[in-house]
């Protein structure tokens, strides 16, 4: 059993403290970073190659596509966070210009939010987005053989569910559809989450805790990943990243673990807007390698 599963037996107040990202910064800092997400993403929208492309007929959910060129390009598929209940692709495009300068396209994914839909449905939608890009990417300037995925916080969890095994045949994609990934401040085992304040809107059952936890579903076919988190993260996010890195390497796959100095759970992600940060260099190197 993963050591993360044992956290479910810890006192509720300890789990809530260790997984309360918002409580790790002041309200003023949190609101400022949310504004930064949106304003920097808004700057990108006028340069998008394709906006509001429906990737899943069942849900009507869409992606925005940035940074394509005359020839198919590798793509970074970004999955936003927000504890599965807030934010959207409109807050999540600020890395597009940086990646375009390196010849890399960006796809930003929308999905429906809890509690309006279950976490299982959110996972299905994100996997459907990857399947759509595999099936149709070349029509949008994307090389389907070079799909990379990443996300922050809840988006890091959803990145892990795309890396997990067992879903590919149903969605019509090969097991190695993902060539590399960067989960940032991710959540990889849901057992402690189900015993925290987040359960108020996730409403996870025991079977979902197992089936939707990337740490429980390490695939048979893996890819290189970069597991990143901020040094100012709450303790639970740090433990989750360290354990997922350990499990990935234990399975025989390549993983690089990075702690980003001087950053918190929210501003660490904005490092992807610059070419000169540890996080952006690690992402470009992952894709170019």
C-alpha positions, 0 to 999 in steps of 0.5 A: 500500500502506498504511504499516501493511503495511510494518511487517510487515518490521520486526524481530520484537522491534520489532513485539512491543514496539509492539503489547504493550498489557499491557507498557505498564502494570504487572501490578497496573494491568492486573489492576485495570482488568480487575476494573473492567471486570467490576465496573462491568459487573456493576452494569449487568446488573440493569438490562438490558432483555434478557440473552443474546439469541441473535443467531446460530443457527450459533454460539449467540452472544448479546447483552445489551441495555440502556437501551431505552425506550417508543419505539425508540432509537438504539443503540451496539453495543459489541464488546469487545477482548482480542486476540481471545482473552479478555474477553466481554460480561460485561466490557463494559457499563459505558457503558450507564447513561451512554448511557441518560441520553442516550436511547441504548440499548446492545448488548454483543456476545459472540463466540467466541474464538481459537484455538478459532475463526478470526478469519474466524469471529469477524468473521462472528459480529460481522457477524451481530450487526449483521444481527440488530439490523437485522432484529429491533431494533424488537422490542427497542426499537432503531431499526434506522435508527440503529445505531452501533458501536464497540469497543476494541483487537481490538474496534476492529478488529472495528468496522472489519470492520463498516465495511468493504465487501463483506459486506452483501448476504450478511447482508441489510443495506444498505450504510449499515446503520452510521450512525457508529462509534467504534473505540478503540485499534483495529487496522486492518491485520493485517500487523504483527500476523501478524508478532508474538506475536499470531500464536501464536493467530491463525494468519493466512494471507496471504489473511486478512491482506488480507481481514480488514484494515479499512485494506485494505477501506475501503468505497464507502459510509462514515459519520462516525467518531471514531477514539480512542486513549490518549496512553499507548498503545504506538506501534503502536496510535497508528500504526494509529489515525492511519493509519485516520483518514487513509485514511477521510478520503482516501476522502472520509468524515468522521473525527475523531481524538482522543488522550485525555490521561492514559490508557493502553490499558486505562483509556481505555475506562472514560471511557465510564462518565462523562458528563463525559469527552472520549470520552463527549461525542464518542460522544454527539455522534456519535450525536445528530448 
